[in-house]
Amino acid sequence: MKLLLLGGTSDAIKLCQLLLQEGYDVIYSIKGLVRQPSLPCEIHCG
């Protein structure tokens, strides 16, 4: 299952890390005005 996570907060980063540990395929989406996090998943900016 692929999940789209709307990011931009520290809570979203923590949730993304937990989902990745559980084996989910995550796309982390940010608006582009925030710093791009270092996560081992696809990051969509824009």
TIVEX-691369 format. One record per residue (C-alpha): residue number from 1; x, y, z. Coordinates in steps of 0.02 Angstrom, whole numbers, plus 32768, in hexadecimal, padded with zeros to 4 digits. Example, Ala and Ser with C-alpha at 12.3 -4.5 7.8 and 13.67 -1.06 7.14 Angstrom:
! residues 2
<drenvo><num>1</num><x>8267</x><y>7F1F</y><z>8186</z></drenvo>
<drenvo><num>2</num><x>82AC</x><y>7FCB</y><z>8165</z></drenvo>
END
This chain:
! residues 46
<drenvo><num>1</num><x>8000</x><y>8000</y><z>8000</z></drenvo>
<drenvo><num>2</num><x>8043</x><y>80AC</y><z>7FD2</z></drenvo>
<drenvo><num>3</num><x>8019</x><y>813C</y><z>8047</z></drenvo>
<drenvo><num>4</num><x>8020</x><y>81F7</y><z>8022</z></drenvo>
<drenvo><num>5</num><x>8051</x><y>8256</y><z>80BF</z></drenvo>
<drenvo><num>6</num><x>803A</x><y>8312</y><z>80C1</z></drenvo>
<drenvo><num>7</num><x>80D4</x><y>834E</y><z>811D</z></drenvo>
<drenvo><num>8</num><x>8121</x><y>83ED</y><z>815C</z></drenvo>
<drenvo><num>9</num><x>811D</x><y>83CE</y><z>8218</z></drenvo>
<drenvo><num>10</num><x>8188</x><y>836C</y><z>8291</z></drenvo>
<drenvo><num>11</num><x>80F0</x><y>82FE</y><z>82B7</z></drenvo>
<drenvo><num>12</num><x>80E2</x><y>82D1</y><z>81FE</z></drenvo>
<drenvo><num>13</num><x>819A</x><y>82A1</y><z>81F9</z></drenvo>
<drenvo><num>14</num><x>8185</x><y>8230</y><z>8291</z></drenvo>
<drenvo><num>15</num><x>80EB</x><y>81DF</y><z>8245</z></drenvo>
<drenvo><num>16</num><x>8147</x><y>81C4</y><z>81A1</z></drenvo>
<drenvo><num>17</num><x>81D8</x><y>8170</y><z>81FC</z></drenvo>
<drenvo><num>18</num><x>815F</x><y>80FD</y><z>825A</z></drenvo>
<drenvo><num>19</num><x>8103</x><y>80CE</y><z>81BA</z></drenvo>
<drenvo><num>20</num><x>81A7</x><y>80A8</y><z>8161</z></drenvo>
<drenvo><num>21</num><x>81DE</x><y>8038</y><z>81F2</z></drenvo>
<drenvo><num>22</num><x>813A</x><y>7FD9</y><z>81E2</z></drenvo>
<drenvo><num>23</num><x>815E</x><y>7FBA</y><z>8129</z></drenvo>
<drenvo><num>24</num><x>80E7</x><y>8035</y><z>80D7</z></drenvo>
<drenvo><num>25</num><x>8114</x><y>8088</y><z>8032</z></drenvo>
<drenvo><num>26</num><x>810A</x><y>8143</y><z>805A</z></drenvo>
<drenvo><num>27</num><x>810C</x><y>81DF</y><z>7FEF</z></drenvo>
<drenvo><num>28</num><x>8133</x><y>8275</y><z>805D</z></drenvo>
<drenvo><num>29</num><x>80EC</x><y>8315</y><z>8011</z></drenvo>
<drenvo><num>30</num><x>8122</x><y>83C4</y><z>8043</z></drenvo>
<drenvo><num>31</num><x>80EF</x><y>846E</y><z>8000</z></drenvo>
<drenvo><num>32</num><x>819F</x><y>84A9</y><z>7FD8</z></drenvo>
<drenvo><num>33</num><x>81AD</x><y>8533</y><z>8059</z></drenvo>
<drenvo><num>34</num><x>81F4</x><y>84BF</y><z>80DE</z></drenvo>
<drenvo><num>35</num><x>829D</x><y>8469</y><z>80EA</z></drenvo>
<drenvo><num>36</num><x>829F</x><y>83C1</y><z>8091</z></drenvo>
<drenvo><num>37</num><x>82B0</x><y>8337</y><z>8114</z></drenvo>
<drenvo><num>38</num><x>832B</x><y>82A8</y><z>8107</z></drenvo>
<drenvo><num>39</num><x>82B5</x><y>8214</y><z>80F8</z></drenvo>
<drenvo><num>40</num><x>82D0</x><y>816D</y><z>809E</z></drenvo>
<drenvo><num>41</num><x>8235</x><y>8180</y><z>8031</z></drenvo>
<drenvo><num>42</num><x>81F5</x><y>81DF</y><z>7F9A</z></drenvo>
<drenvo><num>43</num><x>81E4</x><y>8299</y><z>7FC1</z></drenvo>
<drenvo><num>44</num><x>8172</x><y>8305</y><z>7F56</z></drenvo>
<drenvo><num>45</num><x>8192</x><y>83BF</y><z>7F60</z></drenvo>
<drenvo><num>46</num><x>811F</x><y>843F</y><z>7F13</z></drenvo>
END
